[in-house]
Amino acid sequence: MRFPRKAMVLAAGLGTRLAPLTDSVPKALLEIGGRPMIEYPLRMLAAAGVEEAIVNLHHLGERIRAALGDGARYGLRIHYSPEDPILDTGGAIARARPLLGDEPFAIANCDALLDPDLEALWRLHEERGALATLVVRADPHAERYGALDLDSTGLVRRFLGKPESVDAPLERRMFCGVHVLSPEIFAHLPAVRVFSITRDFYAPLVICGAPLYGFDYRGYWRDLGTPDSLSAARSDFAAQVFDPAYLRSY
C-alpha cells in the first residue's frame, strides 16, 4: 500500500516563545529561505504522495488560510479545521476526524525542519502492524523535547519516563514531530477536548503495551520554536546545510 493520501499539519499554536514576531504574523507564516515555515511540511508530504492536507487554525488563522489558499501551488488540496478554543495536538486530531476519514494518515508539526524517508517510514509502519509510527532521533538533549525509549525491535517501551521500570535494554530517542497513524487510533482517542497527542495519549498507550514504533532518522532536524532556533534555521538554509530533496522540483 502506498503512503497515506491524507495528512494533517498542526499550525494552530500561539507561538508565544517567538513573540513579538508572532504578535502580528502567525508562527506558521514566519519565513525561512523566502518560504513560510509551513511550506516545508506541506512540500514534504506532497512529495511522498499525500493528496489532501488538513491544517488546523487558531491564532491569526485567517492569515494562514489566505496565504495557503486551496493548496494547489503545493500539489495538494488543503482543508481547514478552525479551533476556538485551541485544542492542543490531540484535540486537533480528534476534531479533524471527519476530514481524515477511515484510512491511515500522517501528522506533521509546522514548526520543525527535517527530511525523513517517508516511504521507509510507511514500510516500517505496515510491516510492524503499528497503531502509530513516530520519526525519532538520538539527541543528547532528548529530555528537553520529550524523551522516549525503544527496545531492540523499535517498539516504544517508555514515553516521557513512563513506565519507570521496563524489563528490556532500551535506547533513548526524541520525537521529531512527524508520525503516521492507523485509523484504529480513533477507537482510543478521547472525544474532542484539549489534550496533547504525546503527553496525554501516546504515553498511556505505551504503558498499556500498544504497538507504537519509532522510525530512526539521522538527517537534519531543527525545532523552530524560538528566535535563536529560527535564526539558526535561516542560516542553515542560506548555507545549504538544509537542502531537502522535496524542494528541488520547485
N, C-alpha and C positions, 0 to 999 in steps of 0.2 A: 504493500500500500504506500502511496505517495505521502509526502509531508502534508500536514493538515491544510485544508483550504481556508480556514478561518483562524484569526488571531486577534488578540486584544493588546493594545498599547496603553499602559497606565500613565495618564497625563493630567490627573486632577489635582496633584499636590500643590500646596500653597507656596512652596519654595522659600520658606522663611529664612533658611540659612544663607540664601542668596540675596536677601534684601540689602540695599534698596533697589537692586536691579529688577526684582520681581514685583515691585510696587505697581509698576505700570505695564510690565511685559510678563506674560505667563512663562514659567520656567521652561516649558516645552518649546518656546519660540526663541530662547536665547541662542545666539549663533555660535557655531564652530566651523571654521573654514568656509564662511559665507552661506552656511545652511543652518536652519533651525535644528536644535538637537533632536527633536522628534523625527526628523527626516531619516536619521541613521537607522533606528529600528524599523521604520517603515520600508526603507530600501532593502534592508537585510531580510525581512520577512518576504517581501515580494520576490527577491532573487531565489528564495527557497521554494517558491511555488504558491505562497499564500495569495488568495484572490480577494478576500474580504477582510477588512480590519475594523475592529470596534475601538474607538477612542473615547475614554471617559473624560468628562469635563466638570470642572467646578470653578476654581479661581480663574477669572478672566477667560472663561470657557469660550465665549463667542469670538474672542480674538483668535483662538486656535481653530475654531470652525471656519472662520473667514479665510485664514491662511491656508488651510489644507483642502478646503472645498470637498469635492466628491472623491478625491484621491486619484483621479485619472493620471495626473502627472507623475505619480509614483507607481503606476501599474496596478492599482488597487481600486476597490470600491470601499469607501470609508463610510461607516455608520457611527453615529454619536450616541453616547449614553450620559446625559446630564445627571449630575448629582446635587441635591440640596436637601440635607446637609451632605458634606463629603463623607464617603463610606469606608475609607481605607481600602487596602488592596483586596482583601477577601470580600468585603461587602460589594465592591465594584464588580467583581466577577459574578457574584450571585445575582446582582441586579441585571447584568448583561446576558443572563442565561437565554432569554428568548432570541437574542441576536446570535448567540454562539451555537445554538441548536444541539443536535444529538450526535455529533461527530467529534473526534479528537480535535483539540485546538492548542494554539500556542499563546503564551503570555510574554510580553517584554516590557520592562520598565523604560520610560522615555529618557531617564537621566543616567545612562551608562553607555560607554563606548566599548564595543567588543566585536569580534568577527569569528564566531564559532562555526564549525562544520555542522550545519543544521540537519543535513541528510544523515550524517553519522549519529547525531543526537536522536533522530527519529528511529533509525535502525535499532539502536540500543533500547529505546522505549518499547518497541514492538517485540524484540527478542526476549525481553525480561517480563513482558506482560505487566508493565508498570501502571500504577494509578497516576503517577506523576514522575517525570524525569527532569532534574534540575541541572543547568550548566553550573559547574563548580570549579574552583581553582584552589591550589595550595597558595597560602599567603601568610606571611609572618604576623600580619595584623588581622587575622580572621575574626578574632573576638570582637573587633571594632565594628565589623559589618554583620555579625551574626554567624557564629561557628556551627558547623555540623560535622559529623563524623561518619565515615564509610567503613564497611567491612571489606574483605578481600574480593567480594563479588560486586561491589559498588552500591550495595544496599545501604540506605541511610539508617544507621542504628542509634544515633543520638542527634538531637536537634536543640540548639540553644541550651545545652547542658542537661537535657532530659532524655532518657532516664540517666541517673547518676552512675549506675552500675550496668555494664554490658559485658557478657562473657565471651568476648572475641577481641582480637587485636584490631585497632581502629586507626584510620588516618584522618587527620584534621583537614577540613576544607572550608571555604566560604562560598556562599551563593552569589552568582554573578547577575541575577536579575532577569534571566531568560529560562523558561520552562515549557514543557509540553505536558498536556493533561488529557487523560481519557475521559469520555463523557460520564463514566461511572462516578467521577468525582462529585457530581451533583447529588448523588444519593447520600453523601456525607456532609456536604456543605450546609451550614445553618441557613435559615431564612434571611432575607435581606435585612442587614443591620450593619453597624460599624464593627468591623473586625479585620485583623491582619491575616493574610494568607499564610504567612510563615509562623509568626508567634502564636496565633490563636487557632490555627487549623493544622498546618503541617506538623508542628511539634506534638500535639496529642495523637495524630495518626501514627507517627513514628513510635511512640510509646506502645501503641496497640499492635505494632508489627506490620502495618500496611506496606505494600510494595512501592515505596518511594526510592528512586535511584538517583545517583549522581553521575553526571557525564563530565569527565575531566577535560578541562580546557587549559591550554598552556600559552595562548596567544595574548595579544594586547587587551588590557582591560583598564578602564578608569571610571570611577564614580564622578558624577558631575554636580554634586550636591552643595559644593562650597565655592566661594570666589577663587580660592587657591587652586582647587582641582579643575575648575572651568578654565582658568588661565593656563594651567599646565596642559590641558587637552588642546587648547588652541595652539600652543607652542608645538606640541607633538604633531598636530596635523600640518602645520606650516613646514615642519622639518621632515615630513613624510615618515615619521615614526609610526603613525597610524595611517595605513593605506589600505582600507578594506576592499576586498575583491568586489563586493556588491555595489561599489560606486563607479567602477571602471567602465561600465557600459553607458554611463550617463554623462 
